[in-house]
Amino acid sequence: MVDLKSQYDHIKTAVDTAIMSVIEKTEFINGPEVSAFQQELEKYLNVKHVIPCGNGTDSLQIALMAMGLKPGDEVITPSYTYIATTEVIALLGLTPIFVDVDPTIFCIDPTKIEAAITPKTKAIVPVHLYGQAADMDAIMEIAKRHNLYVLEDNAQAIGCEYTHKDGRISKTGTIGDVGSTSFFPSKNLGCYGDGGALCTNNSELAAVMKKIANHGQTVKYVHEVVGCNSRLDSIQAAVLRIKLPLLDSYCDARRKVADFYDNYFASIEGITTPYRDPKSKHVFHQYTLQLEGIDRDGLSAYLAEHGIPSMIYYPIPAHRQKMFEAFKCENQELPVTDWLTKRVLSLPIHTELDEEQLNHICAHVAAFVNKK
């Protein structure tokens, strides 16, 4: 689904030099590479504070902890997302309240949020799924009316730009109270291991999140709150410093792949290509088709026979996962979510795909569909 080896080959000299520099200096934890990356990411995102951490899941957990939520408090979030988004809610003893997604962009549907709010609701966690922004203006208006926190799960959409109603442009992850992201290797901005970060313009929240990520301390051995150990190591920061200036070009390359797919599949019956919301500059972490009247499992198997990977993101939504059975939400009606889980299929999309490879992929998709 991604070709990290070819991507590495293009930046090999810079990456190898940066990694060896860290090793030679033996500054492995909280070294200058981490501080430099933090500052560079703050500048890129145009945000006051970035707090690097160990991974994307930790970033979500740390943000919720910093908001001071208590067991039993409710957090509104989509069920149609990677499990990390919802897992941390339950891990902290909070109650996930699942709402449906918009059928065009697959992100949380703002029109469904207000009905889910109760006196116990404390936060909304929108997910910028597949690389496209949720409707943040609408979400922020709801949050303001009800005095709720907004935590943006930006793990799949770093680099995406959102155009507000008033014409302002913001990077996703910088609009809510806190944004969280992941630097898992396959992400648009990925390191060579685990990594994550939080960002915010709220200085008080930033201070608390930084403290929580460092065992609850600001002064060594003085632990003011219950925290965790979540650090971005220096080698990963060094890799990310090489990749960050290339992020926009990486996203452009993914958009060109998406353009190719869009044009090829436009006339094939039963295939719906991804909708591109004009408010959002899609960065295509995933390229996800909707299939109607096509044997999805058969197509996936056929592609695999010809050396073409494909993935279902996501086959089982969170509200139907066994891990949440204590919340008795498995019978909840989320029709769009359930519809998508039965019909989506993602094709390879990354910075190294060339026209020959794309023709190969598309021709085999068309061949299977046309013989159905």
C-alpha positions in Angstrom: 0.0 0.0 0.0 3.0 2.3 0.5 6.6 2.1 -0.9 8.8 3.3 1.9 11.9 1.8 0.5 11.7 3.9 -2.7 10.9 7.0 -0.8 13.9 6.4 1.5 16.2 5.9 -1.5 15.4 9.5 -2.6 16.4 10.9 0.8 18.9 8.3 1.8 22.0 10.5 2.2 20.3 13.1 4.3 18.5 10.5 6.5 21.6 8.4 7.0 23.7 11.5 7.9 21.0 12.7 10.4 20.7 9.3 12.1 24.4 8.9 12.4 24.8 12.4 13.9 22.3 11.4 16.7 24.2 8.2 17.3 27.6 9.8 17.3 26.4 12.5 19.8 24.5 9.9 21.9 21.7 12.3 22.4 18.9 9.8 22.1 16.1 11.1 24.4 14.8 14.7 24.3 17.9 15.8 22.4 18.2 18.9 20.2 16.7 17.1 17.2 13.4 16.8 19.1 13.4 20.5 20.1 14.3 21.5 16.5 11.6 19.4 15.0 9.1 20.8 17.5 9.9 24.3 16.5 9.8 23.5 12.7 6.4 21.8 13.1 5.0 24.7 15.0 6.1 27.0 12.1 4.7 24.7 9.5 1.3 24.4 11.2 1.3 28.0 12.3 0.5 27.0 15.9 1.8 28.2 19.2 2.7 24.9 20.8 3.7 21.4 19.6 4.3 18.7 22.1 6.1 15.6 20.6 5.2 12.3 22.1 5.6 8.5 21.6 2.8 7.8 19.2 -0.5 8.9 17.9 -2.5 6.9 20.4 -0.6 8.4 23.3 -1.3 11.9 21.8 -5.1 11.3 22.0 -4.8 9.9 25.6 -2.6 12.8 26.8 -5.0 15.4 25.3 -8.1 13.9 27.0 -6.1 13.6 30.3 -5.1 17.3 30.1 -8.8 18.3 29.6 -9.5 17.0 33.1 -12.3 14.6 32.1 -13.5 12.3 34.8 -14.7 8.7 34.6 -18.3 8.7 33.3 -17.9 11.8 31.2 -19.1 11.4 27.7 -17.1 12.0 24.5 -18.8 12.2 21.1 -16.9 10.6 18.3 -17.5 8.7 15.0 -17.6 4.9 15.1 -16.1 4.8 11.6 -12.5 5.3 12.4 -9.3 3.5 13.4 -9.8 2.0 16.9 -7.2 4.2 18.6 -9.6 7.2 18.4 -12.2 5.4 20.6 -9.9 3.0 22.5 -8.4 5.8 24.6 -11.8 7.1 25.6 -12.7 3.8 27.2 -9.2 3.4 28.6 -9.6 6.5 30.6 -13.0 5.4 32.0 -14.9 7.8 29.8 -18.0 6.9 27.8 -17.7 6.9 24.0 -20.9 8.3 22.3 -20.9 7.1 18.7 -22.5 9.2 16.0 -22.8 8.6 12.3 -20.6 10.1 9.5 -21.3 12.2 6.5 -21.9 9.9 3.5 -19.8 12.1 1.2 -16.6 12.8 3.2 -16.8 9.9 5.7 -16.1 12.3 8.6 -18.3 12.9 11.6 -21.7 14.4 10.6 -22.3 17.7 12.5 -26.0 17.4 12.0 -25.9 14.2 14.2 -23.8 15.7 17.0 -26.3 18.0 18.8 -28.8 15.2 19.5 -26.1 13.1 21.1 -25.2 15.9 23.7 -26.2 15.3 27.3 -25.3 17.0 30.6 -22.4 14.5 30.8 -20.9 15.4 27.4 -17.5 17.1 27.8 -15.7 16.8 24.4 -16.1 16.0 20.7 -13.4 14.1 18.8 -13.7 14.6 15.0 -11.5 12.5 12.8 -10.1 13.9 9.6 -10.5 10.5 7.9 -8.4 9.4 4.9 -6.8 12.9 4.6 -9.9 15.1 4.3 -11.1 17.6 6.9 -14.3 17.2 8.9 -16.7 20.2 8.8 -14.8 22.1 11.5 -16.8 25.4 11.4 -20.0 23.5 12.2 -18.3 21.4 14.9 -16.7 24.4 16.6 -20.1 26.3 16.6 -21.7 23.4 18.3 -18.9 23.0 20.8 -19.0 26.7 21.6 -22.7 26.6 22.3 -22.4 23.7 24.7 -19.0 24.6 26.2 -17.3 21.4 24.9 -13.7 20.6 24.2 -12.7 19.7 20.6 -9.9 17.2 20.1 -9.0 16.8 16.4 -7.7 13.4 15.4 -5.4 14.5 12.6 -3.4 11.2 12.3 -4.4 10.8 8.6 -4.5 14.4 7.5 -1.4 16.3 8.5 -0.8 18.9 5.8 -4.5 19.2 4.9 -5.8 22.8 4.7 -9.3 23.8 5.8 -11.0 26.9 4.4 -13.4 28.6 6.9 -16.6 30.3 6.1 -14.9 33.7 6.5 -12.1 32.7 4.0 -9.4 32.0 6.6 -7.3 28.9 5.9 -6.1 26.7 8.8 -4.2 23.5 8.9 -6.2 20.6 10.3 -5.3 19.9 13.8 -5.0 23.6 14.7 -8.7 24.5 14.8 -10.0 22.8 17.9 -8.6 23.0 21.4 -6.1 20.3 20.7 -4.9 18.4 17.6 -3.3 15.0 17.7 -1.3 13.3 15.1 0.7 10.1 14.3 4.0 9.7 12.6 3.6 6.0 12.0 5.8 5.0 9.0 2.9 4.8 6.5 1.5 8.2 7.3 2.0 11.2 4.9 4.6 12.4 7.3 6.0 9.2 8.8 9.1 8.4 10.8 11.0 5.0 10.9 9.3 3.7 14.1 6.6 5.1 16.3 6.0 8.8 16.9 3.3 11.3 17.5 2.6 14.9 18.5 0.0 17.3 19.9 -0.6 20.8 18.9 -2.6 23.7 20.5 -2.8 27.4 20.7 -3.9 27.1 24.3 -0.8 27.7 26.5 -2.4 26.3 29.6 -3.4 23.1 27.9 0.1 22.9 26.3 1.8 23.1 29.7 -0.4 20.4 31.2 0.1 18.1 28.2 3.8 18.5 28.3 3.8 17.7 31.9 1.6 14.6 31.5 3.8 13.2 28.7 6.8 13.5 31.1 5.6 11.4 34.1 3.6 14.4 35.4 6.6 16.5 36.1 8.1 19.8 35.1 10.9 19.6 37.6 12.8 16.3 37.8 11.5 14.0 40.5 8.6 16.4 41.4 5.5 14.7 40.1 2.5 17.1 40.2 -0.1 15.0 38.3 -0.5 11.4 37.2 1.2 11.2 33.8 2.8 8.8 31.5 6.1 8.2 29.6 5.6 9.3 26.1 8.5 10.7 24.2 9.5 11.1 20.6 13.1 9.8 20.4 15.8 11.8 18.7 16.4 9.4 15.8 12.8 9.6 14.8 12.8 13.4 15.2 15.9 13.5 12.9 14.1 11.6 10.2 11.0 13.8 10.5 13.1 16.9 10.2 14.3 15.6 6.8 10.7 14.7 5.7 8.8 17.8 7.0 10.1 20.2 4.2 8.9 17.5 1.7 5.5 17.0 3.2 3.6 19.4 0.8 5.3 17.8 -2.2 4.4 14.3 -0.8 0.8 15.4 -0.6 0.8 16.8 -4.1 2.2 13.5 -5.4 -0.7 11.7 -3.7 -3.2 14.1 -5.2 -1.8 13.3 -8.7 -2.3 9.6 -8.0 -5.9 10.4 -6.9 -6.5 12.4 -10.1 -5.3 9.4 -12.2 -7.6 7.0 -10.3 -10.5 9.5 -10.6 -10.2 9.9 -14.3 -9.8 6.2 -14.9 -12.8 5.1 -12.8 -15.1 7.9 -13.8 -17.0 5.8 -16.4 -17.0 2.5 -14.6 -20.4 1.6 -13.3 -20.5 0.6 -9.7 -17.5 2.5 -8.6 -17.8 5.8 -6.7 -14.5 7.7 -6.3 -13.7 9.9 -3.3 -15.6 13.1 -3.0 -13.4 16.2 -2.6 -15.0 18.8 -0.3 -14.1 22.3 -1.6 -13.5 23.4 2.0 -10.8 20.8 2.4 -7.5 20.3 0.5 -7.5 16.5 0.6 -4.1 15.0 1.2 -5.1 11.4 0.4 -3.7 9.3 3.1 -6.0 6.7 1.7 -7.7 6.5 -1.7 -11.0 4.7 -0.9 -13.6 3.6 -3.4 -17.2 2.8 -2.7 -18.4 -0.3 -4.5 -22.0 -1.0 -5.4 -23.0 -4.3 -7.0 -19.4 -5.4 -7.0 -18.0 -8.4 -5.1 -15.5 -6.5 -2.8 -13.8 -9.6 -1.4 -13.6 -11.1 -4.9 -12.0 -7.9 -6.3 -9.5 -7.8 -3.4 -8.6 -11.4 -3.9 -8.3 -10.9 -7.7 -6.0 -7.9 -7.2 -3.8 -9.9 -4.7 -3.4 -12.6 -7.3 -1.9 -10.0 -9.6 0.4 -8.6 -6.9 -1.8 -5.6 -6.1 -2.5 -4.9 -2.5 -5.8 -3.4 -1.3 -7.3 -2.8 2.2 -10.7 -2.3 3.8 -10.5 0.7 6.1 -12.6 -0.3 8.2 -14.4 -3.6 8.1 -15.8 -3.5 11.7 -16.8 -0.1 13.1 -16.0 0.7 16.7 -19.6 0.5 18.0 -19.7 -3.2 16.9 -16.3 -4.2 18.4 -16.3 -6.6 21.4 -14.1 -4.2 23.4 -17.1 -1.8 23.7 -19.8 -4.3 24.6 -20.0 -2.9 28.1 -21.4 0.3 26.6 -24.2 -1.7 24.9 -23.9 0.1 21.7 -23.6 -2.8 19.2 -27.3 -2.4 18.2 -27.0 1.4 17.7 -28.3 2.6 14.4 -25.5 4.2 12.4 -26.7 3.5 8.9 -24.1 5.4 6.9 -21.3 3.8 9.0 -22.7 0.3 8.4 -23.2 1.0 4.7 -19.6 2.1 4.3 -18.1 -0.9 6.1 -19.7 -3.2 3.6 -18.7 -1.2 0.4 -15.3 0.5 0.8 -12.0 -0.6 -0.6 -8.7 1.3 -0.6 -6.1 1.1 -3.3 -2.4 1.8 -3.1 -1.6 5.5 -2.9 1.8 6.9 -2.1 4.5 9.2 -3.4 6.3 6.6 -5.5 3.5 5.3 -7.8 4.2 5.9 -11.5 1.9 5.8 -14.5 2.8 2.3 -15.4 2.0 1.0 -12.0 -1.3 3.0 -11.9 -2.3 1.6 -15.3 -1.6 -1.9 -14.0 -3.7 -1.4 -10.9 -6.6 0.3 -12.8 -6.7 -2.2 -15.6 -7.1 -5.1 -13.2 -9.8 -3.3 -11.3 -11.6 -2.7 -14.6 -11.1 -6.2 -15.8 -12.7 -7.7 -12.7 -15.6 -5.3 -12.7 -16.3 -5.8 -16.4 -16.5 -9.6 -16.1 -18.8 -9.6 -13.1 
